[in-house]
């Protein structure tokens, strides 16, 4: 017999295979040649001769290595956030001149009326405007408090130990005059005939007022030609024994000048309007309950903290000149160059009282005292010149950055002698909304967002500061797993339903096919949108959401597989081998799953392979629309969605969406090439 090469035998076998399908028989000598290769070997040989199919296999092999093996050796994970130090211009500090008073409770056992606390600033302003050192504040419930000035910017509130000593009125009734009887009836002392003569002259002249003994009086016509006479000046009605003339003169002057208080005979008094009258209340301050001040304590060493107890005791003794104890230590406040400086017992300077408050950008008191003084000079200069912007220069330690592994480290630079290297930095100051905002260039620990490709990050970082290459790898895992799991679920349901419908036929076939028609009519996208909204409302976890999505995609996609299996089984169940199987008494499930389905497997493999690409496209589309997998899990669809919110982002982040889009395209094309190759390998007649 003439020897033929392996390829020649393979071509001959394909010719005879096709002839067998056409004629239904093969000559005996030709049948011997067919035994050169087994059916599986023949399919494999046909498949590997398809260059596009081999290309698809290589691409899929690369994708599986990229998604499942490469992450094991890559140093970053999909949710790892990267940071950096950057020298940027940002807010450094805020300064303000405190004008509102802050309350510090001294006695926690005695409650201070909340209305009084809220309005203590206005009470202090009224007291300062009148030039008073003490006054009273009356609460809504009638409680009277004494407000005492301890020193500039510091006030103490206590319960008033004084009492009401008199009542003031702007005018007082003298008596009544009868024009018919020509007599004067006095409510008090008789003022004499001269007073009556002056009154008659005023009535005759038609004037409503007159003067007698340097005191002004007015009259008002009543019934039956009677006139009511009142004094035009203030009068004092004592609640007890009358006080001195100095008291009465000062009280009347305070009433006429609308003052809130006065001092007479060495005692402070306050005017309190209650129940329609003006009461004169003596001021006898008790034990301080509350301190109110505009001052804060700026420490010389910004590493030290100021407790509330130290603040209270410092304000209480700021003007006493006496040492005091706070937090178990001795302190003393001294006046130096117009400032109140706080010293410790050993003579060390602890800090100073100031109403110019400088805090860092976070609102904490961590800035150096020298910086605060420099800021005060700059702000004072701005106020003097009437401008809203200014600047000053301050020295900060020079810093350098380097990486230790994946973490950035910021370290102070040093001179040759080992001393800290300093750098002059310009601080810009601007007045905004009542505060002085200070900005400068400084090192900031920031999330390394939207970084371009570099040696540390091959494809850069995304808008969350995560490595794009790592998320591409892990995103490939999810995309490929979704594709395979959904296709397996579709195939499993489709094989069972299609096998039962095709084998039994009749009403069973009719029922299952109507169910298939229903699933064909279901609008998949609206269902998935509703499901996405439901999962958002339920706040499901990322993996739970992924499981639901795969289940729904599999349930919605089994109908096509079922129809394919049903059609194949309908044509196979009448073949001779099935009649023989039925005649030998083989059970029904064995006939379906051991004899019919294996003959349908080639078509199922081709359909499943081609369907993998479609499922990956569907998953990417859903993730792109925000209906699929949620952050922080990565899929190729969500990665594209994160950078395509605007045309500007599409242009700016081309290094993100182009590689990810290429992965999706190559994966889908590769599955299609493999599917076409399997179809040609299983059915060479199609190729012809």
Secondary structure, DSSP 8 states (H G I E B T S, - for coil): -----HHHHHHHHHHHHHHHHHHS---HHHHHHHTTS-HHHHHHHHHHT-HHHHHHHHHHHHHHIIIIIHHHH-S--TT-B-EEEEEEEEEEEEEEE--S-EEEES-TTS---HHHHHTHHHHHHHHHHTT-SEEEEE-TTS-EEEEEEEETTEEEEEEE---EEEEEES-EEEEEEETTTTEEEESSS---HHHHHHHHHHHHHT-SEEEETTEEEEEEE-STTEEEEEESS-EEEESSS---HHHHHHHHHHHHTT-SEEEETTEEEEEEEETTEEEEEE--EEEEEEEEES-EEEESSTT----HHHHHHHHHTTTT---EEETTEEEEEEEETTEEEEEETTS-EEEEEESEEEEETTS-S-S-HHHHHHHHHHHHHHHHHT-SEEEEEEEEE-EEEEEETTEEEEEE-B-TTS-B-EEEEEEEEEEETTEEEEEEEEEEEEE-TT--S-SS-TT-B-TTSBBHHHHHHHHHHHHHHHHHHHHHHHHHHHHHHHHHHHHH-HHHHHHHHHHHHHHHHS-HHHHHHHHHHHHHHHT--HHHHHHHHHHHHHHHHHHHHHHHHHHHHHHHTTSHHHHHHHHTT--HHHIIIIIIHHHHHHHHHHHHHHHHHHHHHHHHHHHHTTSS--TTS--HHHHHHTT-SSHHHHHHTHHHHHHHHHHHHHHHHHHHHHHHHHHHHH-HHHH-
